[in-house]
Every structure is written in C-alpha cells, then in structure tokens.
C-alpha cells in the first residue's frame, strides 16, 4: 500500500511540474508591457494580421440561421400575444420554420416521417 501511495504522490508532483511548465510556456507569449503602462508610454494592442476563420459546414450554418429566425419571431409573437395582437403571417412563418427544422432533425432510433 505504501508503494501505491508513493507512486500516486510521484505522479501528482510530476503532473504539477509539467502543468506549471506548460502554463509558463503559453502565458509567456502574451506578457503586457508593464513599463510602458507605469511610465505613461502608449500601449498598443498586437492583433494578428489575418483574423482567424473557422470553417463551418453550410448545412450547419443554414440550420443556425433558421433557429435564430425562429427564436426571434417566437419572441415577437409572445410579446404581441401578451398585448392581444394576432399576426397571421407571423404564425404561418413560425409553422413553416418549425417544420423545416423538424424535417432536418434526425433522431437515432426514431422512424422518419
């Protein structure tokens, strides 16, 4: 039992040391210019020349747009419902968007409609 505790302790210490070294390597890249901040010099923000672009599948982007539009018109519909306003065109759009999203939803083990 003493061997297992010693092995666990050694593993913990090694992990902690490796973690500190990894943190030092990554955080060392973005050190602020403290001298310029205290002396009163100008500070500049270093930004990459090209903004990072994340590739998103077109189907996922289209589904996200449908969800965003549906959430927006549902919120508007709830607001109007609280005031007693009925908007038939909006209700039709809600039904259309909901059916598009439900048609694209594929749940494993469920038969498609």
Phi and psi in radians as a Rosetta constraint file:
Dihedral C 1 N 2 CA 2 C 2 CIRCULARHARMONIC -1.138 0.35
Dihedral N 2 CA 2 C 2 N 3 CIRCULARHARMONIC -0.596 0.35
Dihedral C 2 N 3 CA 3 C 3 CIRCULARHARMONIC -1.155 0.35
Dihedral N 3 CA 3 C 3 N 4 CIRCULARHARMONIC -0.697 0.35
Dihedral C 3 N 4 CA 4 C 4 CIRCULARHARMONIC -1.196 0.35
Dihedral N 4 CA 4 C 4 N 5 CIRCULARHARMONIC -0.652 0.35
Dihedral C 4 N 5 CA 5 C 5 CIRCULARHARMONIC -1.162 0.35
Dihedral N 5 CA 5 C 5 N 6 CIRCULARHARMONIC -0.694 0.35
Dihedral C 5 N 6 CA 6 C 6 CIRCULARHARMONIC -1.151 0.35
Dihedral N 6 CA 6 C 6 N 7 CIRCULARHARMONIC -0.716 0.35
Dihedral C 6 N 7 CA 7 C 7 CIRCULARHARMONIC -1.121 0.35
Dihedral N 7 CA 7 C 7 N 8 CIRCULARHARMONIC -0.726 0.35
Dihedral C 7 N 8 CA 8 C 8 CIRCULARHARMONIC -1.120 0.35
Dihedral N 8 CA 8 C 8 N 9 CIRCULARHARMONIC -0.737 0.35
Dihedral C 8 N 9 CA 9 C 9 CIRCULARHARMONIC -1.109 0.35
Dihedral N 9 CA 9 C 9 N 10 CIRCULARHARMONIC -0.775 0.35
Dihedral C 9 N 10 CA 10 C 10 CIRCULARHARMONIC -1.101 0.35
Dihedral N 10 CA 10 C 10 N 11 CIRCULARHARMONIC -0.733 0.35
Dihedral C 10 N 11 CA 11 C 11 CIRCULARHARMONIC -1.110 0.35
Dihedral N 11 CA 11 C 11 N 12 CIRCULARHARMONIC -0.734 0.35
Dihedral C 11 N 12 CA 12 C 12 CIRCULARHARMONIC -1.114 0.35
Dihedral N 12 CA 12 C 12 N 13 CIRCULARHARMONIC -0.780 0.35
Dihedral C 12 N 13 CA 13 C 13 CIRCULARHARMONIC -1.128 0.35
Dihedral N 13 CA 13 C 13 N 14 CIRCULARHARMONIC -0.753 0.35
Dihedral C 13 N 14 CA 14 C 14 CIRCULARHARMONIC -1.104 0.35
Dihedral N 14 CA 14 C 14 N 15 CIRCULARHARMONIC -0.738 0.35
Dihedral C 14 N 15 CA 15 C 15 CIRCULARHARMONIC -1.107 0.35
Dihedral N 15 CA 15 C 15 N 16 CIRCULARHARMONIC -0.724 0.35
Dihedral C 15 N 16 CA 16 C 16 CIRCULARHARMONIC -1.115 0.35
Dihedral N 16 CA 16 C 16 N 17 CIRCULARHARMONIC -0.761 0.35
Dihedral C 16 N 17 CA 17 C 17 CIRCULARHARMONIC -1.133 0.35
Dihedral N 17 CA 17 C 17 N 18 CIRCULARHARMONIC -0.746 0.35
Dihedral C 17 N 18 CA 18 C 18 CIRCULARHARMONIC -1.159 0.35
Dihedral N 18 CA 18 C 18 N 19 CIRCULARHARMONIC -0.652 0.35
Dihedral C 18 N 19 CA 19 C 19 CIRCULARHARMONIC -1.133 0.35
Dihedral N 19 CA 19 C 19 N 20 CIRCULARHARMONIC -0.712 0.35
Dihedral C 19 N 20 CA 20 C 20 CIRCULARHARMONIC -1.153 0.35
Dihedral N 20 CA 20 C 20 N 21 CIRCULARHARMONIC -0.703 0.35
Dihedral C 20 N 21 CA 21 C 21 CIRCULARHARMONIC -1.131 0.35
Dihedral N 21 CA 21 C 21 N 22 CIRCULARHARMONIC -0.732 0.35
Dihedral C 21 N 22 CA 22 C 22 CIRCULARHARMONIC -1.136 0.35
Dihedral N 22 CA 22 C 22 N 23 CIRCULARHARMONIC -0.704 0.35
Dihedral C 22 N 23 CA 23 C 23 CIRCULARHARMONIC -1.132 0.35
Dihedral N 23 CA 23 C 23 N 24 CIRCULARHARMONIC -0.680 0.35
Dihedral C 23 N 24 CA 24 C 24 CIRCULARHARMONIC -1.134 0.35
Dihedral N 24 CA 24 C 24 N 25 CIRCULARHARMONIC -0.620 0.35
Dihedral C 24 N 25 CA 25 C 25 CIRCULARHARMONIC -1.243 0.35
Dihedral N 25 CA 25 C 25 N 26 CIRCULARHARMONIC -0.737 0.35
Dihedral C 25 N 26 CA 26 C 26 CIRCULARHARMONIC -1.366 0.35
Dihedral N 26 CA 26 C 26 N 27 CIRCULARHARMONIC -0.681 0.35
Dihedral C 26 N 27 CA 27 C 27 CIRCULARHARMONIC -1.352 0.35
Dihedral N 27 CA 27 C 27 N 28 CIRCULARHARMONIC -0.326 0.35
Dihedral C 27 N 28 CA 28 C 28 CIRCULARHARMONIC -1.225 0.35
Dihedral N 28 CA 28 C 28 N 29 CIRCULARHARMONIC -0.289 0.35
Dihedral C 28 N 29 CA 29 C 29 CIRCULARHARMONIC -1.344 0.35
Dihedral N 29 CA 29 C 29 N 30 CIRCULARHARMONIC -0.423 0.35
Dihedral C 29 N 30 CA 30 C 30 CIRCULARHARMONIC -2.082 0.35
Dihedral N 30 CA 30 C 30 N 31 CIRCULARHARMONIC 0.879 0.35
Dihedral C 30 N 31 CA 31 C 31 CIRCULARHARMONIC -1.354 0.35
Dihedral N 31 CA 31 C 31 N 32 CIRCULARHARMONIC 2.237 0.35
Dihedral C 31 N 32 CA 32 C 32 CIRCULARHARMONIC -1.266 0.35
Dihedral N 32 CA 32 C 32 N 33 CIRCULARHARMONIC 2.739 0.35
Dihedral C 32 N 33 CA 33 C 33 CIRCULARHARMONIC -1.515 0.35
Dihedral N 33 CA 33 C 33 N 34 CIRCULARHARMONIC 1.518 0.35
Dihedral C 33 N 34 CA 34 C 34 CIRCULARHARMONIC -1.218 0.35
Dihedral N 34 CA 34 C 34 N 35 CIRCULARHARMONIC -0.561 0.35
Dihedral C 34 N 35 CA 35 C 35 CIRCULARHARMONIC -1.083 0.35
Dihedral N 35 CA 35 C 35 N 36 CIRCULARHARMONIC -0.792 0.35
Dihedral C 35 N 36 CA 36 C 36 CIRCULARHARMONIC -1.131 0.35
Dihedral N 36 CA 36 C 36 N 37 CIRCULARHARMONIC -0.574 0.35
Dihedral C 36 N 37 CA 37 C 37 CIRCULARHARMONIC -1.205 0.35
Dihedral N 37 CA 37 C 37 N 38 CIRCULARHARMONIC -0.691 0.35
Dihedral C 37 N 38 CA 38 C 38 CIRCULARHARMONIC -1.481 0.35
Dihedral N 38 CA 38 C 38 N 39 CIRCULARHARMONIC -0.489 0.35
Dihedral C 38 N 39 CA 39 C 39 CIRCULARHARMONIC -1.424 0.35
Dihedral N 39 CA 39 C 39 N 40 CIRCULARHARMONIC -0.434 0.35
Dihedral C 39 N 40 CA 40 C 40 CIRCULARHARMONIC 1.840 0.35
Dihedral N 40 CA 40 C 40 N 41 CIRCULARHARMONIC 0.200 0.35
Dihedral C 40 N 41 CA 41 C 41 CIRCULARHARMONIC -1.278 0.35
Dihedral N 41 CA 41 C 41 N 42 CIRCULARHARMONIC 2.957 0.35
Dihedral C 41 N 42 CA 42 C 42 CIRCULARHARMONIC -1.380 0.35
Dihedral N 42 CA 42 C 42 N 43 CIRCULARHARMONIC 2.455 0.35
Dihedral C 42 N 43 CA 43 C 43 CIRCULARHARMONIC -1.785 0.35
Dihedral N 43 CA 43 C 43 N 44 CIRCULARHARMONIC 2.462 0.35
Dihedral C 43 N 44 CA 44 C 44 CIRCULARHARMONIC -2.127 0.35
Dihedral N 44 CA 44 C 44 N 45 CIRCULARHARMONIC 2.651 0.35
Dihedral C 44 N 45 CA 45 C 45 CIRCULARHARMONIC -1.786 0.35
Dihedral N 45 CA 45 C 45 N 46 CIRCULARHARMONIC 2.110 0.35
Dihedral C 45 N 46 CA 46 C 46 CIRCULARHARMONIC -1.569 0.35
Dihedral N 46 CA 46 C 46 N 47 CIRCULARHARMONIC 2.047 0.35
Dihedral C 46 N 47 CA 47 C 47 CIRCULARHARMONIC -2.033 0.35
Dihedral N 47 CA 47 C 47 N 48 CIRCULARHARMONIC 2.611 0.35
Dihedral C 47 N 48 CA 48 C 48 CIRCULARHARMONIC -1.129 0.35
Dihedral N 48 CA 48 C 48 N 49 CIRCULARHARMONIC 2.597 0.35
Dihedral C 48 N 49 CA 49 C 49 CIRCULARHARMONIC -1.144 0.35
Dihedral N 49 CA 49 C 49 N 50 CIRCULARHARMONIC -0.615 0.35
Dihedral C 49 N 50 CA 50 C 50 CIRCULARHARMONIC -1.975 0.35
Dihedral N 50 CA 50 C 50 N 51 CIRCULARHARMONIC 2.217 0.35
Dihedral C 50 N 51 CA 51 C 51 CIRCULARHARMONIC -1.172 0.35
Dihedral N 51 CA 51 C 51 N 52 CIRCULARHARMONIC 2.586 0.35
Dihedral C 51 N 52 CA 52 C 52 CIRCULARHARMONIC -1.240 0.35
Dihedral N 52 CA 52 C 52 N 53 CIRCULARHARMONIC 2.419 0.35
Dihedral C 52 N 53 CA 53 C 53 CIRCULARHARMONIC -2.073 0.35
Dihedral N 53 CA 53 C 53 N 54 CIRCULARHARMONIC 2.280 0.35
Dihedral C 53 N 54 CA 54 C 54 CIRCULARHARMONIC -1.816 0.35
Dihedral N 54 CA 54 C 54 N 55 CIRCULARHARMONIC 2.148 0.35
Dihedral C 54 N 55 CA 55 C 55 CIRCULARHARMONIC -1.287 0.35
Dihedral N 55 CA 55 C 55 N 56 CIRCULARHARMONIC 2.214 0.35
Dihedral C 55 N 56 CA 56 C 56 CIRCULARHARMONIC -2.131 0.35
Dihedral N 56 CA 56 C 56 N 57 CIRCULARHARMONIC 2.269 0.35
Dihedral C 56 N 57 CA 57 C 57 CIRCULARHARMONIC -1.034 0.35
Dihedral N 57 CA 57 C 57 N 58 CIRCULARHARMONIC 2.502 0.35
Dihedral C 57 N 58 CA 58 C 58 CIRCULARHARMONIC -1.089 0.35
Dihedral N 58 CA 58 C 58 N 59 CIRCULARHARMONIC -0.632 0.35
Dihedral C 58 N 59 CA 59 C 59 CIRCULARHARMONIC -1.130 0.35
Dihedral N 59 CA 59 C 59 N 60 CIRCULARHARMONIC -0.660 0.35
Dihedral C 59 N 60 CA 60 C 60 CIRCULARHARMONIC -1.193 0.35
Dihedral N 60 CA 60 C 60 N 61 CIRCULARHARMONIC -0.708 0.35
Dihedral C 60 N 61 CA 61 C 61 CIRCULARHARMONIC -1.121 0.35
Dihedral N 61 CA 61 C 61 N 62 CIRCULARHARMONIC -0.719 0.35
Dihedral C 61 N 62 CA 62 C 62 CIRCULARHARMONIC -1.119 0.35
Dihedral N 62 CA 62 C 62 N 63 CIRCULARHARMONIC -0.742 0.35
Dihedral C 62 N 63 CA 63 C 63 CIRCULARHARMONIC -1.128 0.35
Dihedral N 63 CA 63 C 63 N 64 CIRCULARHARMONIC -0.677 0.35
Dihedral C 63 N 64 CA 64 C 64 CIRCULARHARMONIC -1.137 0.35
Dihedral N 64 CA 64 C 64 N 65 CIRCULARHARMONIC -0.675 0.35
Dihedral C 64 N 65 CA 65 C 65 CIRCULARHARMONIC -1.130 0.35
Dihedral N 65 CA 65 C 65 N 66 CIRCULARHARMONIC -0.708 0.35
Dihedral C 65 N 66 CA 66 C 66 CIRCULARHARMONIC -1.087 0.35
Dihedral N 66 CA 66 C 66 N 67 CIRCULARHARMONIC -0.772 0.35
Dihedral C 66 N 67 CA 67 C 67 CIRCULARHARMONIC -1.113 0.35
Dihedral N 67 CA 67 C 67 N 68 CIRCULARHARMONIC -0.726 0.35
Dihedral C 67 N 68 CA 68 C 68 CIRCULARHARMONIC -1.126 0.35
Dihedral N 68 CA 68 C 68 N 69 CIRCULARHARMONIC -0.762 0.35
Dihedral C 68 N 69 CA 69 C 69 CIRCULARHARMONIC -1.130 0.35
Dihedral N 69 CA 69 C 69 N 70 CIRCULARHARMONIC -0.754 0.35
Dihedral C 69 N 70 CA 70 C 70 CIRCULARHARMONIC -1.092 0.35
Dihedral N 70 CA 70 C 70 N 71 CIRCULARHARMONIC -0.749 0.35
Dihedral C 70 N 71 CA 71 C 71 CIRCULARHARMONIC -1.088 0.35
Dihedral N 71 CA 71 C 71 N 72 CIRCULARHARMONIC -0.700 0.35
Dihedral C 71 N 72 CA 72 C 72 CIRCULARHARMONIC -1.131 0.35
Dihedral N 72 CA 72 C 72 N 73 CIRCULARHARMONIC -0.843 0.35
Dihedral C 72 N 73 CA 73 C 73 CIRCULARHARMONIC -1.299 0.35
Dihedral N 73 CA 73 C 73 N 74 CIRCULARHARMONIC -0.461 0.35
Dihedral C 73 N 74 CA 74 C 74 CIRCULARHARMONIC -1.159 0.35
Dihedral N 74 CA 74 C 74 N 75 CIRCULARHARMONIC -0.706 0.35
Dihedral C 74 N 75 CA 75 C 75 CIRCULARHARMONIC -1.107 0.35
Dihedral N 75 CA 75 C 75 N 76 CIRCULARHARMONIC -0.790 0.35
Dihedral C 75 N 76 CA 76 C 76 CIRCULARHARMONIC -1.079 0.35
Dihedral N 76 CA 76 C 76 N 77 CIRCULARHARMONIC -0.696 0.35
Dihedral C 76 N 77 CA 77 C 77 CIRCULARHARMONIC -1.136 0.35
Dihedral N 77 CA 77 C 77 N 78 CIRCULARHARMONIC -0.724 0.35
Dihedral C 77 N 78 CA 78 C 78 CIRCULARHARMONIC -1.114 0.35
Dihedral N 78 CA 78 C 78 N 79 CIRCULARHARMONIC -0.695 0.35
Dihedral C 78 N 79 CA 79 C 79 CIRCULARHARMONIC -1.105 0.35
Dihedral N 79 CA 79 C 79 N 80 CIRCULARHARMONIC -0.779 0.35
Dihedral C 79 N 80 CA 80 C 80 CIRCULARHARMONIC -1.204 0.35
Dihedral N 80 CA 80 C 80 N 81 CIRCULARHARMONIC -0.652 0.35
Dihedral C 80 N 81 CA 81 C 81 CIRCULARHARMONIC -1.073 0.35
Dihedral N 81 CA 81 C 81 N 82 CIRCULARHARMONIC -0.630 0.35
Dihedral C 81 N 82 CA 82 C 82 CIRCULARHARMONIC -1.171 0.35
Dihedral N 82 CA 82 C 82 N 83 CIRCULARHARMONIC -0.422 0.35
Dihedral C 82 N 83 CA 83 C 83 CIRCULARHARMONIC -1.657 0.35
Dihedral N 83 CA 83 C 83 N 84 CIRCULARHARMONIC -0.055 0.35
Dihedral C 83 N 84 CA 84 C 84 CIRCULARHARMONIC 1.483 0.35
Dihedral N 84 CA 84 C 84 N 85 CIRCULARHARMONIC 0.284 0.35
Dihedral C 84 N 85 CA 85 C 85 CIRCULARHARMONIC -1.638 0.35
Dihedral N 85 CA 85 C 85 N 86 CIRCULARHARMONIC 2.330 0.35
Dihedral C 85 N 86 CA 86 C 86 CIRCULARHARMONIC -1.993 0.35
Dihedral N 86 CA 86 C 86 N 87 CIRCULARHARMONIC 2.215 0.35
Dihedral C 86 N 87 CA 87 C 87 CIRCULARHARMONIC -2.091 0.35
Dihedral N 87 CA 87 C 87 N 88 CIRCULARHARMONIC 1.765 0.35
Dihedral C 87 N 88 CA 88 C 88 CIRCULARHARMONIC -1.142 0.35
Dihedral N 88 CA 88 C 88 N 89 CIRCULARHARMONIC -0.660 0.35
Dihedral C 88 N 89 CA 89 C 89 CIRCULARHARMONIC -1.123 0.35
Dihedral N 89 CA 89 C 89 N 90 CIRCULARHARMONIC -0.690 0.35
Dihedral C 89 N 90 CA 90 C 90 CIRCULARHARMONIC -1.176 0.35
Dihedral N 90 CA 90 C 90 N 91 CIRCULARHARMONIC -0.713 0.35
Dihedral C 90 N 91 CA 91 C 91 CIRCULARHARMONIC -1.092 0.35
Dihedral N 91 CA 91 C 91 N 92 CIRCULARHARMONIC -0.637 0.35
Dihedral C 91 N 92 CA 92 C 92 CIRCULARHARMONIC -1.175 0.35
Dihedral N 92 CA 92 C 92 N 93 CIRCULARHARMONIC -0.703 0.35
Dihedral C 92 N 93 CA 93 C 93 CIRCULARHARMONIC -1.158 0.35
Dihedral N 93 CA 93 C 93 N 94 CIRCULARHARMONIC -0.677 0.35
Dihedral C 93 N 94 CA 94 C 94 CIRCULARHARMONIC -1.056 0.35
Dihedral N 94 CA 94 C 94 N 95 CIRCULARHARMONIC -0.801 0.35
Dihedral C 94 N 95 CA 95 C 95 CIRCULARHARMONIC -1.093 0.35
Dihedral N 95 CA 95 C 95 N 96 CIRCULARHARMONIC -0.738 0.35
Dihedral C 95 N 96 CA 96 C 96 CIRCULARHARMONIC -1.126 0.35
Dihedral N 96 CA 96 C 96 N 97 CIRCULARHARMONIC -0.835 0.35
Dihedral C 96 N 97 CA 97 C 97 CIRCULARHARMONIC -1.121 0.35
Dihedral N 97 CA 97 C 97 N 98 CIRCULARHARMONIC -0.721 0.35
Dihedral C 97 N 98 CA 98 C 98 CIRCULARHARMONIC -1.115 0.35
Dihedral N 98 CA 98 C 98 N 99 CIRCULARHARMONIC -0.685 0.35
Dihedral C 98 N 99 CA 99 C 99 CIRCULARHARMONIC -1.218 0.35
Dihedral N 99 CA 99 C 99 N 100 CIRCULARHARMONIC -0.611 0.35
Dihedral C 99 N 100 CA 100 C 100 CIRCULARHARMONIC -1.115 0.35
Dihedral N 100 CA 100 C 100 N 101 CIRCULARHARMONIC -0.756 0.35
Dihedral C 100 N 101 CA 101 C 101 CIRCULARHARMONIC -1.197 0.35
Dihedral N 101 CA 101 C 101 N 102 CIRCULARHARMONIC -0.697 0.35
Dihedral C 101 N 102 CA 102 C 102 CIRCULARHARMONIC -1.189 0.35
Dihedral N 102 CA 102 C 102 N 103 CIRCULARHARMONIC -0.578 0.35
Dihedral C 102 N 103 CA 103 C 103 CIRCULARHARMONIC -1.200 0.35
Dihedral N 103 CA 103 C 103 N 104 CIRCULARHARMONIC -0.534 0.35
Dihedral C 103 N 104 CA 104 C 104 CIRCULARHARMONIC -1.509 0.35
Dihedral N 104 CA 104 C 104 N 105 CIRCULARHARMONIC -0.239 0.35
Dihedral C 104 N 105 CA 105 C 105 CIRCULARHARMONIC -1.321 0.35
Dihedral N 105 CA 105 C 105 N 106 CIRCULARHARMONIC 2.152 0.35
Dihedral C 105 N 106 CA 106 C 106 CIRCULARHARMONIC -2.093 0.35
Dihedral N 106 CA 106 C 106 N 107 CIRCULARHARMONIC 1.948 0.35
Dihedral C 106 N 107 CA 107 C 107 CIRCULARHARMONIC -1.777 0.35
Dihedral N 107 CA 107 C 107 N 108 CIRCULARHARMONIC 2.202 0.35
Dihedral C 107 N 108 CA 108 C 108 CIRCULARHARMONIC -1.072 0.35
Dihedral N 108 CA 108 C 108 N 109 CIRCULARHARMONIC 2.357 0.35
Dihedral C 108 N 109 CA 109 C 109 CIRCULARHARMONIC 1.547 0.35
Dihedral N 109 CA 109 C 109 N 110 CIRCULARHARMONIC -0.135 0.35
Dihedral C 109 N 110 CA 110 C 110 CIRCULARHARMONIC -1.806 0.35
Dihedral N 110 CA 110 C 110 N 111 CIRCULARHARMONIC 2.375 0.35
Dihedral C 110 N 111 CA 111 C 111 CIRCULARHARMONIC -1.228 0.35
Dihedral N 111 CA 111 C 111 N 112 CIRCULARHARMONIC 2.481 0.35
Dihedral C 111 N 112 CA 112 C 112 CIRCULARHARMONIC -1.355 0.35
Dihedral N 112 CA 112 C 112 N 113 CIRCULARHARMONIC 2.615 0.35
